[in-house]
Amino acid sequence: MVDHSRAGVVDFGGDGPAILLLHGLMGRATTWWSVARWLRRHGRVVGLDARGHGDHPCPGGPWRTEDFVADIVARLDDLALGPVVVIGHSMGGLHGMALAAAHPDLVRAVVVEDMAVDQRGRSVDEWRDWFAAWPPAFESVAHVREFFGPQGDYFVECVRERADGYHLLAALDDMYEIAGEWGRRDYWSVVERVRCPLLVLEAEHTGMPAGQQAEMARRAPHGRHLVVPGAGHVVHHDAPAFYRGAVEAFLSQVLAAPVG
């Protein structure tokens, strides 16, 4: 049974080593449900809502990567979890690497799903036209699924009903601020300080800078890189069988190794 009793924390269940799930921008912990079902065989699976997302108790900023990491550290302490295997999608992958770099004692291994660490020069302005095409409110959950097409099942987890319909839980202005930081700085030094095993899963149809995710794996002392055929940005949704095989193979090696 999935436990939602703590604000912003979803305990998906399972016993054994702790596995921490970190969602992407605009997402929330429950977007991991399909993955968590099989991950429970490998350990205790917990997902966190990032600040400004889902039911995180801190609705506002600041929005620096370091602030998100501090939130994770506080939650791990509160839950008495660690060291953890971190599995992060997009923004969550960046936060997972930053956590491992700053707090190596808390992280056993990291899986990064389709995220780059040097997007300097990119502007969030290119997203604004897409968001402007959204309806003021979605009329139903079915409307959300229809509007987002192949990613509809993902986005239905990220909306909440109000009097006039369904709205994204995350505020768009906050999302612009979060992503804006990625266009102003790089995180190569973070990657180089990740001393634990690192698996980088790149979507074949990624929107990230070409070649960068392979370079991330090369720069990490214990990195590995795979390109997932046919997948778009939400790899675990687009190519679930490949994703599961890659993650389970990685976990079989990581969890067989002694801690420390």
Buried (B, 14 or more C-beta within 10 A) or exposed (E): EBEEEBEBBBBBBBEEBBBBBBBBBBBBBBBBBBBBBEBBEBBBBBBBBBBBBBBBEEEEEEBEBEEBBBBBBEBBEEBEBBBBBBBBBBBBBBBBBBBBBBBBEBBBBBBBBBBBBBBEEBEBEEBEEEEEEEEEBBEEBEBBBEBBEEBBBBBBBBBEEEEEBBBBBBBBEBBBBBBBBBEEEBBEEBBEBBEBBBBBBBBBBBEBBEEBBBBBBEBBEBBBBBBBEEBBBBBBBBBBEBBBEBBEEBBEEBBEEEEE
